[in-house]
């Protein structure tokens, strides 16, 4: 093409603007809202919801404490049934080691997917590992399940 110059035309809804001078914003310009308007205010939880959340958290803590209590009292019987005296210290140690190693991982999961999903996932994994530990036939299998 031979140096054709295309000049933009003004739309009837847009007033002419002078560079360097501020005029009223055009109707197509984005509207910037104050910070207070953009933030959503958290909804208040009902008393029933708060008590349900607390009950669920207390039950999870109870299950973890119950696990340690049951295992601590049954370790001699477990070691005798599995014919391994060397696994005596590893039964509780494996649980504590895995718990310490997995805590930061579960914390990151809860940041990514939410607290509720992470807590439910941890409880399901705990239940599955507990069933695997209950069905173990050797000390190595029990320690891996713990």
N, C-alpha and C positions, 0 to 999 in steps of 0.2 A: 504494500500500500504506500501511497505517496504522502508521507508525513501528514496524516489526517489527525487533527487535534480534536479530541472529544472533550467538551466542556460539561461539567456536571450541572444539572439543572436542580433548582430548589423545589422541593415539594411544597404545596400550598400550606401544609401544617407546620413547616419548619421556617422560623424567622431567619433572616440573614444574620450571620455572625461576623463580627470583626475580630481578627486575631489580636490577642492581647487584652481584649475587653470582655468582661464577663457579662453575660446576659442571662435571662431566665433559662432554666434547663429545658431541653427539647423533650417532647413527649416520649421519645424513644430512648432517652437516657436512663441508665439504671438508677434505681432509687436506693440510696444508702440509708439503712435504718440504724438508729442508735443501738448500742450493745445490749441495752436492757430489753429491747424488743426482740432481738434475735435469740436470747437465752430462753429456754423453756423452763418454766418453774416446775420442780419435782412435785408429783402428786403425793399427797399425804396417804400413808398406808393406814388401813383400818386396824383396829385392835385385834381382830381375828387373824388378819394376815401377819401381823407382828408376832402373835403367839404361835402361829403355824410355823413361821420361819425359825423361831427360837426352839420350838419342839423338835423340828427336823435336825437342827444343829446339835442339840443335846442328845438326840438319839444316835447320831453319827459318833459323837464323842463317847457315848456309852458303849457302843459296839466295839470301838477301838480299845477302850479300857477293859471290857469284858474279854476280848481276845487275849490280851496280855495276862489277865488273871487266870483264865482257863489254862493257857499254855504253861504258865509258871507252875501251877499245881500239878499238871499232868506230864511234865517233862520226864521224870523218872520212869513212868509207865510207858511212855512213847519210846524212850531209849531202850528199854528192856524188850519191847515188842519188835522193834526194828533191829535189835542185836547190834547196837552201836553206842559205845560209851563216848566216843570222840565227838559225836554230834550234839552232845549235851549243851555245850555253850553256843553252838551255831544255830540252834533252833530259835532262840530269842534274838541272837545277834544278827541273823539274816533279816529278820523283820525290822529291827532298828536301823540297820544299814540301808535297806531298801527304802524305808520311810524317810530317812535323812537325804538320800540321793534323789528321791522322787518329789520331795516337797517343792523345790524351785521349779520343776517341770510342770507340776499341777498349778502352781501360781501363775506361770506364763499361759497355760491353757485357759485359766479362768480370766486372764486379761483379754485373751483373744475371743473366746467363745462365751464368756459370761460365767458368773459364779455358780448359778444353778446347774448348768450343763456339766461343768467340771466336777461339782460335788456328786451329782448323780453318776457320772462316769467313774469317779473314784470308788464310790460305794459298789457299783456293779463289778468293777475289777477286783475289789477286795472280796466280794462274795464268790466270784469265780475262782480266785486263787485259794480261798478257804476250802472250797469243794475239792479242788485239786490237791490241797494239802491233806484233807481228810481221806482221800482215796490213795494217797501215796503208799508205795510198797517198799521203799528203801529210804535211807536217811538222805541220800543225795536228792531224791525226788521231793522229799519233805522240805529240805533247805531251799531248793529252787522255788517251790510253791510259796514259801514264806517270803 
